[in-house]
Amino acid sequence: MAAKLQRVAPEVLLARVHQPVDPETLATASAIVEDVRTGGIDALRSHAERLGDAAVGAPLLADRAELEAALRGLAPDDRALLERTATRIRAFAKAQRACLVPLDVEVPGGRAGHRWLPAASAGAYAPGGRYPLPSSVLMTVIPAKVAGVAEVWVASPRPAPVTLAAAALAGADGLLKVGGAQAIAALALGTLTPAADVIVGPGNRFVTAAKKHLVGEVGIDGLAGPSELLVVADAHADPGIVAADLLAQAEHDVDAAPLLVTTCSQLADAVDAELERQLASLPTAEVARLAVARNGRATIVNDLEAAARVADALAPEHLELLVADPHELAALAERVRNYGGLFIGPQSAEVFGDYGVGPNHTLPTGGSARYQAGLSVATFLRASTFLELDDPTSIAADAARLARLEGLEAHARAAERAAPEGSRMIGG
């Protein structure tokens, strides 16, 4: 099977519509969630054992002591690697938190503002299927703890020792050794852990469907779909770098979307040649080749302004800009608006975002970057407002009049009653 990017017009590329949850998957996941709701631990165990998350009768929880034991058991170099990564993620999260400041402002009759308040508890899902992802544990738990969340529990099926160790380093309170829709249900409902106010983290379609089923009962970070990378490149881009970065996304999953928008058709041809060359020695070539063949697309545009319009309309999870001229690169980076994560220049490979330079790798997919951002400390915080008036004289009449325009007489009377005695209107 040839690994070539299919040439398509911009409108064809933009016609890619990914629904994160299909009806059949949603129905299956919803049934599991409701089974766990009514059946509790027995239902959770039944699904975990049926789906291969746990051996019959095996413990479903790892407490803090087990996490710390896994950390002590890591090879020194592996532990040092996780510690360095955790330090970078934590530093970035702290810098983000420092930007979210309280507000206290004068308003007519007093003061108003907001405070940033953390959720009390959170659940962090980490996939455990084809590849263990300790990076996802660090990326989800650390921002929650920096935000001030008191209880954070990880859920991951068949967790590898490195996953347990990452949970320890990140500050997790424990780990649920269960995956899929049943894990999301258990985190949300408090089946074996404190009930989560917020559930975050990427997972398969059943994880995403369970989050969709439960949204409104708990907060979520978004509905994750297959991984996406859109590379915007000019004629001077290195085709080897473009191909390497596209394959880094393609090896995630056969449904991953490696996409290229370029001003140069010759570059697209050179990228195709590089894809074949690099796949020849790639251990994950079976998955990556299929992803490229199924979903790989290249679109040729006239100029970088057209490329920016395509990027904004597509709103990809990852957007990488490979433009040679530094002024054009800077202008393009300022011009684009809709993306989960932005990677500027040939040395800012998307993989550095995956592996903990600082910004989070849990990002919106399927065009949802048009209206939401990736996971951060803000995911676990609420800007809760307050109002403190000591003299509402100047606004009581307006409030009462507006209430009566809406036909809400009790509102009007409440506004008038709160005003000082001498300034009250006659309420009728």
C-alpha positions in Angstrom: 0.0 0.0 0.0 1.5 3.3 -1.1 1.9 6.0 1.5 0.9 9.1 -0.4 -1.1 12.2 0.5 -4.2 12.3 -1.6 -4.3 15.6 -3.5 -7.6 17.4 -2.8 -9.0 20.9 -3.3 -9.4 23.1 -0.1 -13.1 22.6 -0.1 -12.7 18.8 0.0 -10.2 19.1 2.9 -12.7 21.3 4.8 -15.5 18.8 4.1 -13.8 16.4 6.5 -16.4 16.3 9.3 -15.5 14.1 12.3 -18.2 13.2 14.7 -16.4 12.2 17.9 -19.2 9.9 18.9 -21.4 7.8 16.6 -24.9 6.7 17.8 -24.0 3.0 18.2 -21.0 3.7 20.4 -22.9 6.3 22.4 -25.7 3.7 23.1 -23.2 1.1 24.2 -21.2 3.4 26.4 -24.4 4.9 27.9 -25.6 1.4 28.8 -22.4 0.7 30.6 -22.5 4.0 32.5 -26.0 3.3 33.7 -25.2 -0.2 34.6 -22.3 1.0 36.8 -24.7 3.7 38.2 -27.2 1.1 39.4 -24.9 -1.9 40.0 -22.0 -0.1 41.6 -18.7 -2.0 42.3 -20.1 -5.3 41.1 -21.1 -3.9 37.7 -17.8 -2.1 37.4 -15.8 -5.3 38.1 -18.0 -7.2 35.7 -17.3 -4.9 32.8 -13.6 -4.6 33.7 -13.2 -8.4 33.7 -15.3 -8.9 30.6 -13.3 -6.3 28.6 -9.9 -7.5 29.8 -9.0 -4.6 32.0 -8.6 -6.8 35.1 -8.1 -10.4 35.9 -10.9 -12.1 37.8 -10.8 -11.0 41.4 -7.8 -8.7 40.9 -7.6 -5.4 42.8 -9.2 -2.5 40.9 -7.4 0.3 42.8 -3.8 1.3 43.3 -3.4 3.5 46.4 -0.7 6.1 46.9 1.6 3.6 48.5 1.5 1.4 45.4 2.1 4.4 43.1 5.2 5.4 45.2 6.5 1.8 45.1 6.3 1.8 41.3 8.2 5.1 41.3 10.9 3.6 43.5 11.1 0.6 41.1 11.8 2.6 38.0 15.3 2.6 36.5 17.1 5.7 37.6 17.3 7.1 34.1 13.6 6.6 33.5 12.8 8.2 36.8 15.0 11.2 36.0 13.3 11.6 32.6 9.8 11.6 34.2 11.0 14.1 36.8 12.4 16.5 34.2 9.3 16.3 32.2 7.1 16.8 35.2 9.1 19.8 36.3 8.6 21.5 32.9 4.9 20.8 32.8 4.5 22.1 36.4 6.4 25.3 35.7 4.2 26.1 32.7 1.1 25.3 34.6 2.2 27.6 37.5 2.8 30.4 35.0 -0.7 29.9 33.5 -2.2 29.9 37.0 -0.4 33.2 37.8 -2.2 34.8 34.8 -5.6 34.0 36.2 -5.9 36.8 38.8 -8.8 37.8 41.0 -11.0 40.7 39.9 -12.4 43.4 42.3 -13.9 46.5 40.7 -16.1 49.3 41.7 -19.7 49.2 40.4 -22.6 51.5 41.1 -23.4 51.2 44.8 -20.5 48.9 45.8 -18.1 46.4 44.4 -18.1 43.2 42.2 -15.6 40.8 40.9 -14.6 37.2 40.6 -12.4 34.6 42.3 -10.8 31.6 40.6 -12.0 28.6 42.5 -10.8 25.0 41.9 -13.0 22.0 41.6 -12.8 19.8 44.6 -12.0 16.6 42.8 -11.0 15.4 39.3 -10.6 12.3 37.3 -7.8 11.9 34.8 -8.0 9.2 32.1 -4.8 7.8 30.6 -5.1 5.3 27.7 -3.5 1.9 28.3 -4.1 0.1 25.0 -1.6 -0.1 22.2 0.9 2.2 24.0 1.2 3.1 27.7 1.0 6.9 28.0 2.7 8.2 31.1 3.0 11.6 29.4 -0.8 11.8 29.5 -0.8 11.2 33.2 1.7 14.0 33.8 -0.2 16.3 31.4 -3.6 15.9 33.2 -2.8 15.4 36.9 -0.2 18.2 37.2 -2.4 21.1 36.0 -5.2 19.8 38.2 -2.9 19.9 41.3 -1.4 23.3 40.3 -5.0 24.6 40.0 -5.6 23.5 43.6 -7.8 20.4 43.1 -7.7 18.5 46.4 -8.4 15.0 45.1 -7.1 13.7 41.7 -7.5 10.1 40.7 -6.2 8.5 37.5 -7.9 5.8 35.6 -6.0 3.5 33.2 -6.6 0.0 32.0 -3.8 -2.6 32.6 -1.4 0.2 33.9 2.2 -0.3 33.2 4.7 0.4 36.1 5.7 3.6 34.3 2.1 4.7 34.3 1.8 4.1 38.1 5.2 5.9 38.6 4.0 8.9 36.5 0.9 9.1 38.7 3.0 9.2 41.8 5.3 11.9 40.4 2.3 14.0 39.2 0.7 13.9 42.7 -2.3 11.7 42.0 -4.1 10.3 45.1 -4.5 6.9 43.5 -5.3 5.0 40.3 -8.3 3.1 39.2 -7.1 0.0 37.2 -10.0 0.2 34.8 -10.5 1.7 31.3 -13.3 2.4 28.9 -16.8 3.7 29.6 -16.8 1.8 32.9 -13.9 3.8 34.1 -15.4 7.2 33.2 -18.6 6.1 35.0 -16.8 5.0 38.1 -14.9 8.3 38.3 -18.0 10.4 37.8 -20.2 8.4 40.1 -17.7 7.8 42.9 -17.9 4.0 42.6 -14.5 3.4 44.2 -13.0 6.8 44.4 -14.3 10.3 45.3 -16.8 11.4 42.8 -15.1 13.7 40.3 -16.4 17.2 39.5 -14.3 17.2 36.3 -13.1 14.4 34.1 -10.3 14.9 31.6 -7.9 13.0 29.4 -7.9 11.4 26.0 -9.3 7.9 25.3 -11.0 5.6 22.8 -14.4 6.2 21.3 -16.1 4.5 24.3 -14.3 6.8 26.7 -15.4 9.8 24.7 -19.0 8.5 24.4 -19.2 8.0 28.2 -18.0 11.6 28.8 -20.6 12.8 26.4 -23.3 10.8 28.2 -22.2 12.3 31.6 -21.6 15.9 30.6 -23.9 18.1 32.7 -23.4 15.7 35.7 -19.6 16.4 35.6 -17.4 18.8 33.7 -15.2 17.5 30.9 -12.3 18.8 28.9 -13.9 18.0 25.5 -14.9 15.2 23.3 -11.6 13.8 21.8 -11.4 12.3 18.4 -8.5 10.9 16.3 -5.3 12.9 16.4 -4.8 15.6 13.7 -1.8 17.5 12.4 -2.1 20.2 9.8 1.3 21.3 8.4 1.3 24.6 6.5 4.5 24.8 4.4 6.0 26.9 1.7 8.4 25.9 -1.1 11.4 26.1 1.2 10.2 23.6 3.8 12.3 20.5 4.4 10.2 17.6 3.1 12.0 15.2 5.5 10.8 17.3 8.5 7.3 17.5 7.1 7.1 13.7 6.6 8.6 13.0 10.0 6.1 15.2 11.8 3.1 13.8 9.8 4.2 10.2 10.6 4.5 11.1 14.3 0.8 11.7 14.2 0.0 8.9 11.9 1.5 6.2 14.2 -1.1 7.1 16.9 -3.9 5.3 15.2 -5.2 4.2 11.8 -7.8 7.0 12.1 -5.2 9.8 12.7 -5.3 12.6 10.1 -1.9 13.8 8.7 -2.6 16.8 6.6 -0.6 19.2 4.5 -1.4 22.6 3.0 1.3 24.1 0.9 2.0 26.7 -1.7 4.3 24.3 -3.7 3.1 21.1 -5.5 6.7 20.0 -5.8 7.0 20.0 -2.0 4.0 17.7 -1.7 5.6 15.3 -4.2 8.9 15.4 -2.2 6.9 14.7 1.1 5.3 11.6 -0.5 8.8 10.3 -1.4 10.0 11.0 2.2 7.0 9.2 3.7 7.9 6.0 1.8 11.5 6.3 2.7 10.9 6.9 6.4 8.2 4.2 6.7 10.7 1.6 5.5 12.4 1.7 8.9 9.6 2.7 11.2 8.6 0.1 13.7 5.0 1.4 13.8 4.8 1.5 10.0 1.8 -0.8 9.8 -0.4 1.7 11.7 1.2 4.8 10.2 1.0 3.6 6.6 -2.7 2.8 6.9 -3.4 6.2 8.5 -1.6 8.0 5.7 -3.4 5.9 3.0 -6.8 6.4 4.6 -6.7 10.0 5.8 -3.6 11.7 4.5 -4.4 14.8 2.4 -2.4 17.5 0.6 -3.9 20.8 -0.6 -2.1 23.2 -2.9 -3.0 26.9 -2.4 -1.8 30.1 -4.1 -0.3 31.9 -1.1 0.0 31.8 2.7 -3.1 33.9 3.2 -5.1 31.2 1.5 -3.3 28.6 3.7 -4.3 30.6 6.8 -7.9 30.6 5.7 -7.9 26.8 5.3 -6.2 26.4 8.7 -8.7 28.6 10.4 -11.7 26.8 8.8 -10.3 23.4 9.6 -9.3 24.3 13.2 -6.9 21.4 13.6 -5.8 19.9 16.9 -2.1 20.6 16.0 -1.1 23.3 13.5 2.5 23.5 12.4 3.9 26.4 10.4 7.0 25.6 8.3 7.7 28.9 6.5 11.3 29.9 5.7 11.1 33.7 5.8 11.1 34.7 9.5 8.9 37.8 8.9 6.3 35.8 6.9 6.4 33.1 9.6 5.8 35.6 12.4 3.0 37.2 10.4 1.4 33.8 9.7 1.6 32.9 13.4 -0.3 36.1 14.3 -2.8 35.6 11.5 -4.1 32.1 12.4 -6.7 31.9 15.1 -8.3 28.4 15.3 -6.0 25.6 16.5 -5.5 23.4 19.6 -1.8 23.9 19.7 0.5 26.0 17.4 4.0 25.0 16.5 6.0 27.8 14.9 9.0 27.0 12.7 10.9 23.8 11.7 12.6 23.3 15.1 9.3 23.5 16.9 8.2 19.9 16.1 4.8 19.0 17.4 6.3 16.1 19.2 7.9 18.5 21.7 4.4 19.5 22.6 3.5 15.9 23.2 6.4 15.3 25.5 6.3 18.0 28.0 8.2 21.2 27.0 5.3 23.0 28.8 2.1 23.5 26.9 -0.5 20.7 27.3 -0.9 17.9 24.7 -4.6 17.3 25.5 -6.1 19.4 22.8 -9.4 19.9 21.0 -10.0 17.8 17.8 -12.5 17.6 15.0 -12.8 21.4 14.5 -13.7 22.1 18.2 -10.7 24.4 18.5 -13.1 27.0 17.0 -14.7 27.3 20.4 -12.5 25.7 23.0 -8.9 25.5 24.1 -6.8 22.7 25.2 -6.5 21.4 28.7 -4.8 23.7 31.2 -5.1 24.8 34.8 -8.2 26.8 33.7 -10.0 23.5 33.0 -10.1 22.9 36.7 -11.0 26.5 37.8 -14.2 28.6 37.8 -14.3 32.3 37.6 -16.9 32.6 40.3 -18.3 36.2 40.6 -19.5 38.2 43.6 -21.5 41.3 44.2 -21.3 43.4 47.4 -23.5 46.6 47.4 -23.7 49.0 50.3 -25.9 51.6 48.6 -27.9 50.4 45.6 -29.8 53.6 45.3 -28.5 54.5 41.9 -29.5 51.2 40.3 -32.6 50.1 42.3 -35.0 52.1 40.1 -33.5 50.7 36.8 -33.6 47.2 38.2 -37.2 47.5 39.2 -38.2 49.0 35.9 -36.5 46.4 33.9 -38.1 43.7 36.0 -41.5 45.1 35.4 -40.8 45.3 31.6 -40.3 41.5 31.9 -43.4 41.0 34.0 -41.5 39.9 37.1 -43.1 41.9 39.9 -41.4 40.0 42.7 -38.0 40.9 41.2 -39.0 44.6 41.1 -40.1 44.6 44.7 -37.0 42.8 45.8 -34.8 45.5 44.1 -36.8 48.3 45.8 -36.7 46.7 49.2 -32.9 46.4 49.1 -32.6 50.2 48.5 -32.2 52.6 51.4 -35.5 53.6 52.9 -35.6 57.1 51.4 -34.9 56.0 47.9 -37.5 53.2 47.4 -40.0 53.4 44.7 -43.7 52.5 45.2 -44.0 48.9 44.1 -47.8 48.8 43.8 
